[in-house]
């Protein structure tokens, strides 16, 4: 190796050693774009000079060479969803809530946290004291069949002893009309409304505690209605998503696909 080449190699080696190559970002990591989190040395993409150790340096393309090791990106980590709460109010259509909590905050540009709260429509037929609300709802109030799983978990009531918890039936309807608000619904807890379509057959299950303890029927199920009678329904969680349908038949078990299966609330 010639003298000039050797001199150049030594100069580069000294420059690398003096640049903080072993830890330009050590102790300088910070969140977001922060000009105070600055270093001096080689950059990740090549080149030597001022470089940064903040959470925005990857987007800007000016991270120090050791940013990935000294400031690893850590994603947000959340826990499992809680059980659904009861309805915010009894005896009228309202909302229920479930939450999850952050177990690890995102760091150094890691994946941000997803939604921590979800809401869904609901309707309770019992007061907090376990008494029947004492009135009938004229339209059929419906919600996604997923609510039925939570309802069974919460169904402990003196009006519905354990030997009756499995009681219920299903009604098939053919949708005749629905408002355009159903298709426009995009809130996470209400996207099930998008699957409502004119002319489609839907299955709606009647389960405790929506079932009246005396009649063992759900409000709006079309009992004694002939096949030509127009009946009204409304989606719980969005009163503007509503329409009409005709009863096809009553069954012991539902047979519709999940996206076309609902429950009386």
C-alpha angles and dihedrals in degrees: 000000000000123000093252093050092047091049090050092049092050090049092051091047092051091046091051092047093047094046095074089255089162093058121347089161097039106132093356103090117127141162127261124357107327123165090199091070093077132145138179122232143059119348124225093247094045132270130093130250138058113011135169139233101194130115093260100052094096092058090045093045095228104108120143114252094256097045093111093055100037096039108027116188109250118193125222112266120202132187129239122292115268120236114278114270122234120266115293088236132019128236097019137067111279143134136286124201139211127186142192128196136226113256095177127019116223115259137193096008095316123158109297123239119276123228111306098197135047129187129198137180120262143164125203123203095196131066121234086264091058095253123139112257088234102222139087125236112224101210122051107258110209138181138173117301088237087078088064091070091057092042091057090052091053097038096105102130135142088232090060112043118198094262090063100044092096093050117114146100141222132238125204117213134181110222112232101179141353137181121258089241090080094063091045094055110112104155108126095241094047104042089108087079090070089071093064109105135173113256095018124125113237131187121221119190123213110212137160130301092029086054113092109247092223104038097029088221135115123238113258096018092129095242110183090005115134121234093261098053116112111228129190130231136180131198112237109233095035116047090189091064100082141123147143137281142173124235115246102179146317120249137183092231132026118245103182123113114267094256090057096043121098139160135232109249 
